[in-house]
Amino acid sequence: MLKKRILILSLTGLSILLGQEQHDHHDEHGHHNELSIALGVTPGHDNENSKMGIHVHYIKGVGNHSPYGLGISLETIFDKHKHNSLGLVGLYRFESGFTIAYVPGLLFVEHENDNEMQFTQHLELCYEFELKQFHLGPQFDIGIEKDGFHYSFGIHLGVDF
C-alpha cells in the first residue's frame, strides 16, 4: 500500500512539473556549472528509524542557456549499512523553477561486515528559488535498488559558477 501511495505521489508531482507556466528563468541564469548539496530525512530505510541523508552533485550545463545538464552524484544515508552511491546525473530544468534528475549508478552497502555493490537508480525532483547565483528549495528523492526502494524529503542548496 505504501509503494502505491509513493508511486501516486511521484506521478502527481511529475504531472505538476510538466504543467507549469513559463518564465524567463534561463535568460537570468546560465547554469553553466552547479555545485549543490541536498540534505534530507529518509524515513524507515532498511526497517530502521528515519535517517539523515545527503546528496552532493556537480552538474555541467549542456550548451549555452540550455535546460539540460550532465554530471556526477554522491549519496550517503547515515545508517548502520553504510549506504553510499555514486552515479551519473541527467538533469532537466523546467522554466517554472522545477528540476527533474535521473541518476543511475552504483550502490556500495555493507551487510554484517560484507561489502556489496549493486546497481541503483534515483529520481530527484526539486523546486529552486534563486538569488543571483545561489538557489535553494525543497527536494524529493526516490532511490531504487535490488532490495527495494527508499525516499527522502529535504532541502536543496546550490551555487552556479
C-alpha positions in Angstrom: 0.0 0.0 0.0 2.9 2.4 0.8 4.5 1.7 -2.5 1.3 2.6 -4.3 1.0 5.9 -2.4 4.6 6.8 -3.2 4.0 6.0 -6.9 0.9 8.1 -7.0 2.6 11.0 -5.2 5.6 10.8 -7.7 3.3 10.7 -10.7 1.3 13.6 -9.4 4.4 15.6 -8.8 5.6 14.9 -12.3 2.3 16.0 -13.8 2.6 19.2 -11.9 6.1 19.8 -13.2 5.0 19.3 -16.8 2.0 21.6 -16.5 3.8 24.7 -15.2 3.8 28.1 -16.9 6.9 29.5 -18.4 9.1 32.5 -17.3 12.5 33.8 -18.4 14.4 31.6 -15.9 17.2 30.7 -18.4 17.8 34.3 -19.5 18.8 35.2 -16.0 20.9 32.2 -15.1 23.2 30.3 -17.3 23.6 27.2 -15.1 26.9 26.5 -16.8 28.3 24.8 -13.7 26.5 23.9 -10.5 27.7 22.5 -7.2 24.8 21.5 -4.9 24.0 19.6 -1.8 20.7 18.2 -0.6 20.1 17.3 3.0 17.1 15.2 3.9 15.4 12.7 6.0 15.0 9.1 4.8 12.0 7.5 6.6 12.2 3.9 7.6 15.2 2.9 5.5 16.1 -0.8 5.8 13.5 -1.2 8.6 15.3 1.3 10.8 14.1 4.6 12.2 14.3 7.7 9.9 17.9 8.5 9.0 19.6 11.6 7.6 20.9 11.5 4.1 23.0 13.7 1.9 23.4 14.1 -1.9 26.2 16.1 -3.5 26.0 16.9 -7.2 28.3 18.6 -9.7 26.3 19.5 -12.9 27.7 20.9 -16.1 25.1 22.7 -18.3 24.9 21.3 -21.9 25.2 24.2 -24.3 24.6 27.9 -23.7 21.4 28.6 -21.7 20.2 25.0 -22.1 17.8 23.4 -19.7 19.8 20.2 -19.8 22.7 19.3 -17.6 25.0 16.3 -17.0 27.1 15.5 -14.0 28.1 13.3 -11.1 26.3 12.5 -7.9 27.3 11.1 -4.5 24.7 9.9 -2.0 25.1 8.7 1.6 22.4 7.6 4.0 23.8 7.6 7.6 22.6 4.2 8.6 24.2 1.0 10.0 24.7 -0.4 6.5 26.9 2.4 5.2 24.6 3.1 2.2 26.7 5.0 -0.3 26.2 5.5 -4.0 28.0 7.1 -7.0 26.1 8.0 -10.1 25.8 9.9 -13.4 23.2 12.7 -13.4 21.0 13.6 -16.3 19.0 16.8 -15.4 16.3 18.9 -17.0 15.3 22.4 -15.6 11.8 23.4 -16.4 11.3 27.2 -16.9 8.9 27.2 -13.9 11.8 26.6 -11.5 11.2 22.8 -11.2 14.1 20.4 -11.8 14.0 16.7 -12.5 17.1 14.5 -12.5 17.6 10.8 -13.2 20.7 9.2 -11.6 21.8 5.7 -12.5 24.8 4.4 -10.6 26.5 2.0 -8.2 25.4 1.4 -4.7 28.0 0.3 -2.1 26.5 -1.2 1.0 27.8 -3.1 4.0 25.8 -6.0 5.5 27.4 -7.7 8.5 31.0 -6.8 7.5 30.4 -8.0 3.9 30.6 -5.3 1.3 28.3 -5.4 -1.7 28.0 -3.4 -4.9 24.6 -3.1 -6.7 23.0 -1.1 -9.5 20.9 1.8 -8.2 18.7 4.4 -9.7 17.5 7.7 -8.3 14.7 10.1 -9.4 15.1 13.6 -7.9 12.5 16.4 -8.0 13.3 19.9 -6.8 11.9 23.4 -6.9 14.6 26.1 -6.9 14.2 29.7 -5.5 17.1 31.7 -7.0 19.0 34.6 -5.7 21.7 35.6 -8.2 24.0 32.5 -8.5 22.6 30.8 -5.4 19.5 28.6 -5.3 17.6 26.6 -2.7 14.3 24.8 -2.3 12.5 21.6 -1.4 13.6 18.3 -2.8 12.1 14.8 -3.0 14.2 11.8 -4.0 13.3 8.2 -4.7 16.1 5.6 -4.8 15.5 2.1 -6.3 17.9 -0.8 -5.7 17.8 -4.6 -5.8 16.4 -5.0 -2.3 13.7 -2.3 -2.6 13.5 1.4 -2.6 13.8 4.4 -0.3 12.7 8.0 -0.5 13.7 11.2 1.2 12.4 14.7 1.7 14.9 17.6 2.2 16.3 20.9 1.1 18.4 21.6 -1.9 21.2 24.2 -1.7 23.3 25.1 -4.7 25.6 27.6 -6.3 26.1 28.3 -10.0 29.6 29.3 -11.3 
